[in-house]
Amino acid sequence: MEIHVYDTYVTAHDQHIMHFDVFMAEKDDQKAIEYAKQWLNSIGETDAIVSSKECRFCHTQQAPVEVTEAIQQQGYFIYQMEGCPFPSS
């Protein structure tokens, strides 16, 4: 599956920067922002500001199987980088 990657930098409630990518099947800037907000709400960052300034299209690439499965189930996948609360597993 080919996916579209949106590079996202958001200021958390404690003022540190969270850097993550939103992976999705369609190239849709508004939907990427919505998905970023959904994920931020799920981790308790309900007041984080996400707009086209914070969430921008970066590139298109092939997705590994686990990313493809997540996108098929929920419409997006969040690839966490700096400052994100990595899931415990």
Jmol script that loads the backbone (N, CA, C; Angstrom):
load data "model"
ATOM      1  N   MET A   1       0.851  -1.185   0.000  1.00  0.00           N
ATOM      2  CA  MET A   1       0.000   0.000   0.000  1.00  0.00           C
ATOM      3  C   MET A   1       0.891   1.241   0.000  1.00  0.00           C
ATOM      4  N   GLU A   2       0.521   2.197  -0.821  1.00  0.00           N
ATOM      5  CA  GLU A   2       1.217   3.479  -0.833  1.00  0.00           C
ATOM      6  C   GLU A   2       0.515   4.409   0.152  1.00  0.00           C
ATOM      7  N   ILE A   3       1.291   5.056   1.012  1.00  0.00           N
ATOM      8  CA  ILE A   3       0.713   5.950   2.015  1.00  0.00           C
ATOM      9  C   ILE A   3       1.275   7.357   1.864  1.00  0.00           C
ATOM     10  N   HIS A   4       0.541   8.299   2.431  1.00  0.00           N
ATOM     11  CA  HIS A   4       0.944   9.698   2.435  1.00  0.00           C
ATOM     12  C   HIS A   4       1.334  10.058   3.864  1.00  0.00           C
ATOM     13  N   VAL A   5       2.450  10.747   3.986  1.00  0.00           N
ATOM     14  CA  VAL A   5       3.026  11.051   5.290  1.00  0.00           C
ATOM     15  C   VAL A   5       2.906  12.549   5.565  1.00  0.00           C
ATOM     16  N   TYR A   6       2.336  12.867   6.738  1.00  0.00           N
ATOM     17  CA  TYR A   6       2.194  14.252   7.176  1.00  0.00           C
ATOM     18  C   TYR A   6       3.076  14.461   8.406  1.00  0.00           C
ATOM     19  N   ASP A   7       4.088  15.285   8.254  1.00  0.00           N
ATOM     20  CA  ASP A   7       5.035  15.597   9.316  1.00  0.00           C
ATOM     21  C   ASP A   7       4.370  16.586  10.272  1.00  0.00           C
ATOM     22  N   THR A   8       4.358  16.255  11.568  1.00  0.00           N
ATOM     23  CA  THR A   8       3.584  17.036  12.529  1.00  0.00           C
ATOM     24  C   THR A   8       4.401  17.378  13.766  1.00  0.00           C
ATOM     25  N   TYR A   9       4.373  18.653  14.143  1.00  0.00           N
ATOM     26  CA  TYR A   9       5.018  19.152  15.362  1.00  0.00           C
ATOM     27  C   TYR A   9       3.956  19.890  16.166  1.00  0.00           C
ATOM     28  N   VAL A  10       3.725  19.436  17.409  1.00  0.00           N
ATOM     29  CA  VAL A  10       2.683  20.008  18.250  1.00  0.00           C
ATOM     30  C   VAL A  10       3.258  20.318  19.622  1.00  0.00           C
ATOM     31  N   THR A  11       2.826  21.435  20.200  1.00  0.00           N
ATOM     32  CA  THR A  11       3.232  21.791  21.560  1.00  0.00           C
ATOM     33  C   THR A  11       2.283  21.129  22.551  1.00  0.00           C
ATOM     34  N   ALA A  12       2.847  20.337  23.459  1.00  0.00           N
ATOM     35  CA  ALA A  12       2.062  19.639  24.483  1.00  0.00           C
ATOM     36  C   ALA A  12       1.660  20.607  25.587  1.00  0.00           C
ATOM     37  N   HIS A  13       0.782  20.151  26.483  1.00  0.00           N
ATOM     38  CA  HIS A  13       0.293  21.008  27.573  1.00  0.00           C
ATOM     39  C   HIS A  13       1.415  21.486  28.493  1.00  0.00           C
ATOM     40  N   ASP A  14       2.496  20.714  28.601  1.00  0.00           N
ATOM     41  CA  ASP A  14       3.625  21.144  29.438  1.00  0.00           C
ATOM     42  C   ASP A  14       4.682  21.917  28.638  1.00  0.00           C
ATOM     43  N   GLN A  15       4.324  22.296  27.409  1.00  0.00           N
ATOM     44  CA  GLN A  15       5.117  23.142  26.506  1.00  0.00           C
ATOM     45  C   GLN A  15       6.275  22.429  25.804  1.00  0.00           C
ATOM     46  N   HIS A  16       6.415  21.106  25.939  1.00  0.00           N
ATOM     47  CA  HIS A  16       7.442  20.426  25.151  1.00  0.00           C
ATOM     48  C   HIS A  16       6.866  20.123  23.763  1.00  0.00           C
ATOM     49  N   ILE A  17       7.736  19.936  22.814  1.00  0.00           N
ATOM     50  CA  ILE A  17       7.322  19.678  21.437  1.00  0.00           C
ATOM     51  C   ILE A  17       7.215  18.174  21.200  1.00  0.00           C
ATOM     52  N   MET A  18       6.100  17.772  20.608  1.00  0.00           N
ATOM     53  CA  MET A  18       5.921  16.389  20.188  1.00  0.00           C
ATOM     54  C   MET A  18       6.025  16.350  18.665  1.00  0.00           C
ATOM     55  N   HIS A  19       6.855  15.445  18.172  1.00  0.00           N
ATOM     56  CA  HIS A  19       7.044  15.283  16.734  1.00  0.00           C
ATOM     57  C   HIS A  19       6.541  13.892  16.361  1.00  0.00           C
ATOM     58  N   PHE A  20       5.575  13.848  15.440  1.00  0.00           N
ATOM     59  CA  PHE A  20       5.051  12.576  14.966  1.00  0.00           C
ATOM     60  C   PHE A  20       4.591  12.731  13.527  1.00  0.00           C
ATOM     61  N   ASP A  21       4.448  11.590  12.856  1.00  0.00           N
ATOM     62  CA  ASP A  21       3.931  11.581  11.498  1.00  0.00           C
ATOM     63  C   ASP A  21       2.552  10.953  11.493  1.00  0.00           C
ATOM     64  N   VAL A  22       1.675  11.491  10.670  1.00  0.00           N
ATOM     65  CA  VAL A  22       0.371  10.884  10.418  1.00  0.00           C
ATOM     66  C   VAL A  22       0.498  10.170   9.072  1.00  0.00           C
ATOM     67  N   PHE A  23       0.287   8.845   9.071  1.00  0.00           N
ATOM     68  CA  PHE A  23       0.295   8.044   7.843  1.00  0.00           C
ATOM     69  C   PHE A  23      -1.149   7.763   7.459  1.00  0.00           C
ATOM     70  N   MET A  24      -1.478   7.940   6.185  1.00  0.00           N
ATOM     71  CA  MET A  24      -2.840   7.671   5.731  1.00  0.00           C
ATOM     72  C   MET A  24      -2.860   7.301   4.260  1.00  0.00           C
ATOM     73  N   ALA A  25      -3.949   6.651   3.832  1.00  0.00           N
ATOM     74  CA  ALA A  25      -4.048   6.162   2.452  1.00  0.00           C
ATOM     75  C   ALA A  25      -4.323   7.281   1.456  1.00  0.00           C
ATOM     76  N   GLU A  26      -5.106   8.268   1.851  1.00  0.00           N
ATOM     77  CA  GLU A  26      -5.430   9.355   0.937  1.00  0.00           C
ATOM     78  C   GLU A  26      -4.595  10.596   1.261  1.00  0.00           C
ATOM     79  N   LYS A  27      -4.367  11.405   0.246  1.00  0.00           N
ATOM     80  CA  LYS A  27      -3.657  12.665   0.461  1.00  0.00           C
ATOM     81  C   LYS A  27      -4.717  13.741   0.679  1.00  0.00           C
ATOM     82  N   ASP A  28      -4.958  14.048   1.966  1.00  0.00           N
ATOM     83  CA  ASP A  28      -6.018  14.973   2.342  1.00  0.00           C
ATOM     84  C   ASP A  28      -5.558  15.747   3.571  1.00  0.00           C
ATOM     85  N   ASP A  29      -5.168  16.983   3.380  1.00  0.00           N
ATOM     86  CA  ASP A  29      -4.609  17.790   4.468  1.00  0.00           C
ATOM     87  C   ASP A  29      -5.553  17.920   5.657  1.00  0.00           C
ATOM     88  N   GLN A  30      -6.828  18.172   5.409  1.00  0.00           N
ATOM     89  CA  GLN A  30      -7.782  18.349   6.504  1.00  0.00           C
ATOM     90  C   GLN A  30      -7.999  17.063   7.287  1.00  0.00           C
ATOM     91  N   LYS A  31      -8.047  15.954   6.583  1.00  0.00           N
ATOM     92  CA  LYS A  31      -8.221  14.664   7.252  1.00  0.00           C
ATOM     93  C   LYS A  31      -6.986  14.347   8.109  1.00  0.00           C
ATOM     94  N   ALA A  32      -5.803  14.680   7.633  1.00  0.00           N
ATOM     95  CA  ALA A  32      -4.578  14.460   8.417  1.00  0.00           C
ATOM     96  C   ALA A  32      -4.635  15.255   9.718  1.00  0.00           C
ATOM     97  N   ILE A  33      -5.113  16.474   9.647  1.00  0.00           N
ATOM     98  CA  ILE A  33      -5.257  17.306  10.852  1.00  0.00           C
ATOM     99  C   ILE A  33      -6.277  16.677  11.798  1.00  0.00           C
ATOM    100  N   GLU A  34      -7.388  16.203  11.261  1.00  0.00           N
ATOM    101  CA  GLU A  34      -8.400  15.540  12.091  1.00  0.00           C
ATOM    102  C   GLU A  34      -7.823  14.313  12.786  1.00  0.00           C
ATOM    103  N   TYR A  35      -7.074  13.493  12.049  1.00  0.00           N
ATOM    104  CA  TYR A  35      -6.468  12.297  12.632  1.00  0.00           C
ATOM    105  C   TYR A  35      -5.453  12.660  13.710  1.00  0.00           C
ATOM    106  N   ALA A  36      -4.668  13.707  13.464  1.00  0.00           N
ATOM    107  CA  ALA A  36      -3.699  14.151  14.476  1.00  0.00           C
ATOM    108  C   ALA A  36      -4.433  14.563  15.746  1.00  0.00           C
ATOM    109  N   LYS A  37      -5.539  15.295  15.592  1.00  0.00           N
ATOM    110  CA  LYS A  37      -6.322  15.721  16.754  1.00  0.00           C
ATOM    111  C   LYS A  37      -6.922  14.524  17.491  1.00  0.00           C
ATOM    112  N   GLN A  38      -7.427  13.535  16.736  1.00  0.00           N
ATOM    113  CA  GLN A  38      -7.980  12.330  17.361  1.00  0.00           C
ATOM    114  C   GLN A  38      -6.929  11.647  18.227  1.00  0.00           C
ATOM    115  N   TRP A  39      -5.741  11.474  17.662  1.00  0.00           N
ATOM    116  CA  TRP A  39      -4.677  10.805  18.404  1.00  0.00           C
ATOM    117  C   TRP A  39      -4.271  11.631  19.628  1.00  0.00           C
ATOM    118  N   LEU A  40      -4.127  12.932  19.452  1.00  0.00           N
ATOM    119  CA  LEU A  40      -3.760  13.790  20.587  1.00  0.00           C
ATOM    120  C   LEU A  40      -4.817  13.696  21.692  1.00  0.00           C
ATOM    121  N   ASN A  41      -6.085  13.687  21.334  1.00  0.00           N
ATOM    122  CA  ASN A  41      -7.148  13.519  22.332  1.00  0.00           C
ATOM    123  C   ASN A  41      -6.999  12.184  23.060  1.00  0.00           C
ATOM    124  N   SER A  42      -6.616  11.142  22.331  1.00  0.00           N
ATOM    125  CA  SER A  42      -6.495   9.807  22.928  1.00  0.00           C
ATOM    126  C   SER A  42      -5.352   9.719  23.938  1.00  0.00           C
ATOM    127  N   ILE A  43      -4.393  10.631  23.841  1.00  0.00           N
ATOM    128  CA  ILE A  43      -3.280  10.624  24.804  1.00  0.00           C
ATOM    129  C   ILE A  43      -3.397  11.756  25.826  1.00  0.00           C
ATOM    130  N   GLY A  44      -4.559  12.413  25.856  1.00  0.00           N
ATOM    131  CA  GLY A  44      -4.803  13.448  26.858  1.00  0.00           C
ATOM    132  C   GLY A  44      -4.345  14.841  26.493  1.00  0.00           C
ATOM    133  N   GLU A  45      -3.946  15.045  25.259  1.00  0.00           N
ATOM    134  CA  GLU A  45      -3.509  16.378  24.804  1.00  0.00           C
ATOM    135  C   GLU A  45      -4.658  17.071  24.075  1.00  0.00           C
ATOM    136  N   THR A  46      -5.765  17.263  24.784  1.00  0.00           N
ATOM    137  CA  THR A  46      -6.984  17.783  24.161  1.00  0.00           C
ATOM    138  C   THR A  46      -6.881  19.248  23.753  1.00  0.00           C
ATOM    139  N   ASP A  47      -5.970  20.006  24.351  1.00  0.00           N
ATOM    140  CA  ASP A  47      -5.855  21.428  24.037  1.00  0.00           C
ATOM    141  C   ASP A  47      -4.769  21.738  23.003  1.00  0.00           C
ATOM    142  N   ALA A  48      -4.104  20.714  22.503  1.00  0.00           N
ATOM    143  CA  ALA A  48      -3.026  20.939  21.534  1.00  0.00           C
ATOM    144  C   ALA A  48      -3.589  21.550  20.255  1.00  0.00           C
ATOM    145  N   ILE A  49      -2.876  22.509  19.722  1.00  0.00           N
ATOM    146  CA  ILE A  49      -3.282  23.182  18.487  1.00  0.00           C
ATOM    147  C   ILE A  49      -2.678  22.435  17.301  1.00  0.00           C
ATOM    148  N   VAL A  50      -3.547  22.063  16.372  1.00  0.00           N
ATOM    149  CA  VAL A  50      -3.103  21.394  15.148  1.00  0.00           C
ATOM    150  C   VAL A  50      -3.780  22.084  13.973  1.00  0.00           C
ATOM    151  N   SER A  51      -2.964  22.627  13.096  1.00  0.00           N
ATOM    152  CA  SER A  51      -3.468  23.256  11.879  1.00  0.00           C
ATOM    153  C   SER A  51      -2.528  22.888  10.735  1.00  0.00           C
ATOM    154  N   SER A  52      -2.730  23.480   9.581  1.00  0.00           N
ATOM    155  CA  SER A  52      -1.844  23.208   8.451  1.00  0.00           C
ATOM    156  C   SER A  52      -0.432  23.719   8.717  1.00  0.00           C
ATOM    157  N   LYS A  53      -0.276  24.560   9.715  1.00  0.00           N
ATOM    158  CA  LYS A  53       1.065  25.030  10.099  1.00  0.00           C
ATOM    159  C   LYS A  53       1.829  23.934  10.841  1.00  0.00           C
ATOM    160  N   GLU A  54       1.127  23.158  11.671  1.00  0.00           N
ATOM    161  CA  GLU A  54       1.759  22.118  12.480  1.00  0.00           C
ATOM    162  C   GLU A  54       1.793  20.756  11.787  1.00  0.00           C
ATOM    163  N   CYS A  55       0.894  20.533  10.854  1.00  0.00           N
ATOM    164  CA  CYS A  55       0.731  19.221  10.206  1.00  0.00           C
ATOM    165  C   CYS A  55       0.790  19.418   8.693  1.00  0.00           C
ATOM    166  N   ARG A  56       1.922  19.023   8.091  1.00  0.00           N
ATOM    167  CA  ARG A  56       2.137  19.287   6.657  1.00  0.00           C
ATOM    168  C   ARG A  56       2.474  18.021   5.899  1.00  0.00           C
ATOM    169  N   PHE A  57       1.974  17.950   4.666  1.00  0.00           N
ATOM    170  CA  PHE A  57       2.322  16.826   3.801  1.00  0.00           C
ATOM    171  C   PHE A  57       3.828  16.813   3.600  1.00  0.00           C
ATOM    172  N   CYS A  58       4.411  15.616   3.695  1.00  0.00           N
ATOM    173  CA  CYS A  58       5.856  15.476   3.563  1.00  0.00           C
ATOM    174  C   CYS A  58       6.223  14.671   2.308  1.00  0.00           C
ATOM    175  N   HIS A  59       5.707  13.448   2.207  1.00  0.00           N
ATOM    176  CA  HIS A  59       6.028  12.601   1.069  1.00  0.00           C
ATOM    177  C   HIS A  59       5.083  11.401   1.005  1.00  0.00           C
ATOM    178  N   THR A  60       5.251  10.609  -0.053  1.00  0.00           N
ATOM    179  CA  THR A  60       4.493   9.379  -0.251  1.00  0.00           C
ATOM    180  C   THR A  60       5.485   8.227  -0.269  1.00  0.00           C
ATOM    181  N   GLN A  61       5.092   7.093   0.359  1.00  0.00           N
ATOM    182  CA  GLN A  61       5.992   5.948   0.419  1.00  0.00           C
ATOM    183  C   GLN A  61       5.192   4.654   0.517  1.00  0.00           C
ATOM    184  N   GLN A  62       5.875   3.534   0.371  1.00  0.00           N
ATOM    185  CA  GLN A  62       5.261   2.222   0.581  1.00  0.00           C
ATOM    186  C   GLN A  62       5.177   1.970   2.079  1.00  0.00           C
ATOM    187  N   ALA A  63       4.103   1.297   2.503  1.00  0.00           N
ATOM    188  CA  ALA A  63       3.889   1.036   3.928  1.00  0.00           C
ATOM    189  C   ALA A  63       4.161  -0.419   4.265  1.00  0.00           C
ATOM    190  N   PRO A  64       4.751  -0.660   5.450  1.00  0.00           N
ATOM    191  CA  PRO A  64       4.883  -2.039   5.912  1.00  0.00           C
ATOM    192  C   PRO A  64       3.510  -2.606   6.292  1.00  0.00           C
ATOM    193  N   VAL A  65       3.424  -3.911   6.420  1.00  0.00           N
ATOM    194  CA  VAL A  65       2.157  -4.599   6.674  1.00  0.00           C
ATOM    195  C   VAL A  65       1.441  -4.076   7.907  1.00  0.00           C
ATOM    196  N   GLU A  66       2.138  -3.894   9.029  1.00  0.00           N
ATOM    197  CA  GLU A  66       1.470  -3.448  10.258  1.00  0.00           C
ATOM    198  C   GLU A  66       0.874  -2.047  10.122  1.00  0.00           C
ATOM    199  N   VAL A  67       1.508  -1.195   9.347  1.00  0.00           N
ATOM    200  CA  VAL A  67       0.973   0.150   9.100  1.00  0.00           C
ATOM    201  C   VAL A  67      -0.260   0.049   8.206  1.00  0.00           C
ATOM    202  N   THR A  68      -0.181  -0.760   7.171  1.00  0.00           N
ATOM    203  CA  THR A  68      -1.314  -0.969   6.270  1.00  0.00           C
ATOM    204  C   THR A  68      -2.524  -1.486   7.041  1.00  0.00           C
ATOM    205  N   GLU A  69      -2.311  -2.453   7.926  1.00  0.00           N
ATOM    206  CA  GLU A  69      -3.408  -3.006   8.723  1.00  0.00           C
ATOM    207  C   GLU A  69      -4.047  -1.942   9.612  1.00  0.00           C
ATOM    208  N   ALA A  70      -3.226  -1.112  10.254  1.00  0.00           N
ATOM    209  CA  ALA A  70      -3.752  -0.047  11.120  1.00  0.00           C
ATOM    210  C   ALA A  70      -4.570   0.958  10.303  1.00  0.00           C
ATOM    211  N   ILE A  71      -4.082   1.314   9.139  1.00  0.00           N
ATOM    212  CA  ILE A  71      -4.794   2.269   8.280  1.00  0.00           C
ATOM    213  C   ILE A  71      -6.130   1.671   7.821  1.00  0.00           C
ATOM    214  N   GLN A  72      -6.138   0.392   7.491  1.00  0.00           N
ATOM    215  CA  GLN A  72      -7.381  -0.253   7.061  1.00  0.00           C
ATOM    216  C   GLN A  72      -8.391  -0.313   8.204  1.00  0.00           C
ATOM    217  N   GLN A  73      -7.913  -0.439   9.449  1.00  0.00           N
ATOM    218  CA  GLN A  73      -8.808  -0.537  10.599  1.00  0.00           C
ATOM    219  C   GLN A  73      -9.318   0.818  11.070  1.00  0.00           C
ATOM    220  N   GLN A  74      -8.420   1.816  11.173  1.00  0.00           N
ATOM    221  CA  GLN A  74      -8.837   3.092  11.765  1.00  0.00           C
ATOM    222  C   GLN A  74      -8.661   4.300  10.856  1.00  0.00           C
ATOM    223  N   GLY A  75      -8.123   4.101   9.665  1.00  0.00           N
ATOM    224  CA  GLY A  75      -7.987   5.197   8.720  1.00  0.00           C
ATOM    225  C   GLY A  75      -6.640   5.894   8.749  1.00  0.00           C
ATOM    226  N   TYR A  76      -5.857   5.664   9.813  1.00  0.00           N
ATOM    227  CA  TYR A  76      -4.556   6.319   9.932  1.00  0.00           C
ATOM    228  C   TYR A  76      -3.648   5.518  10.849  1.00  0.00           C
ATOM    229  N   PHE A  77      -2.368   5.896  10.845  1.00  0.00           N
ATOM    230  CA  PHE A  77      -1.377   5.332  11.751  1.00  0.00           C
ATOM    231  C   PHE A  77      -0.506   6.490  12.210  1.00  0.00           C
ATOM    232  N   ILE A  78      -0.198   6.544  13.492  1.00  0.00           N
ATOM    233  CA  ILE A  78       0.692   7.589  14.023  1.00  0.00           C
ATOM    234  C   ILE A  78       2.057   6.983  14.269  1.00  0.00           C
ATOM    235  N   TYR A  79       3.063   7.563  13.631  1.00  0.00           N
ATOM    236  CA  TYR A  79       4.446   7.153  13.833  1.00  0.00           C
ATOM    237  C   TYR A  79       5.067   8.159  14.800  1.00  0.00           C
ATOM    238  N   GLN A  80       5.272   7.716  16.039  1.00  0.00           N
ATOM    239  CA  GLN A  80       5.752   8.610  17.097  1.00  0.00           C
ATOM    240  C   GLN A  80       7.270   8.788  17.030  1.00  0.00           C
ATOM    241  N   MET A  81       7.692  10.047  17.184  1.00  0.00           N
ATOM    242  CA  MET A  81       9.117  10.355  17.203  1.00  0.00           C
ATOM    243  C   MET A  81       9.431  11.116  18.486  1.00  0.00           C
ATOM    244  N   GLU A  82      10.075  12.254  18.400  1.00  0.00           N
ATOM    245  CA  GLU A  82      10.515  12.979  19.597  1.00  0.00           C
ATOM    246  C   GLU A  82       9.354  13.495  20.437  1.00  0.00           C
ATOM    247  N   GLY A  83       9.503  13.339  21.766  1.00  0.00           N
ATOM    248  CA  GLY A  83       8.582  13.944  22.707  1.00  0.00           C
ATOM    249  C   GLY A  83       7.228  13.288  22.849  1.00  0.00           C
ATOM    250  N   CYS A  84       7.017  12.153  22.203  1.00  0.00           N
ATOM    251  CA  CYS A  84       5.726  11.471  22.259  1.00  0.00           C
ATOM    252  C   CYS A  84       5.725  10.412  23.354  1.00  0.00           C
ATOM    253  N   PRO A  85       4.546  10.150  23.917  1.00  0.00           N
ATOM    254  CA  PRO A  85       4.429   9.115  24.944  1.00  0.00           C
ATOM    255  C   PRO A  85       4.344   7.729  24.300  1.00  0.00           C
ATOM    256  N   PHE A  86       5.486   7.142  24.016  1.00  0.00           N
ATOM    257  CA  PHE A  86       5.511   5.844  23.340  1.00  0.00           C
ATOM    258  C   PHE A  86       4.672   4.837  24.091  1.00  0.00           C
ATOM    259  N   PRO A  87       3.921   4.036  23.359  1.00  0.00           N
ATOM    260  CA  PRO A  87       3.064   3.039  24.009  1.00  0.00           C
ATOM    261  C   PRO A  87       3.896   1.984  24.724  1.00  0.00           C
ATOM    262  N   SER A  88       3.399   1.527  25.845  1.00  0.00           N
ATOM    263  CA  SER A  88       4.112   0.468  26.565  1.00  0.00           C
ATOM    264  C   SER A  88       3.719  -0.864  25.960  1.00  0.00           C
ATOM    265  N   SER A  89       4.692  -1.711  25.720  1.00  0.00           N
ATOM    266  CA  SER A  89       4.393  -3.037  25.195  1.00  0.00           C
ATOM    267  C   SER A  89       5.452  -4.014  25.607  1.00  0.00           C
TER     268      SER A  89
END
end "model"
wireframe off; spacefill off
backbone 0.3
color backbone group
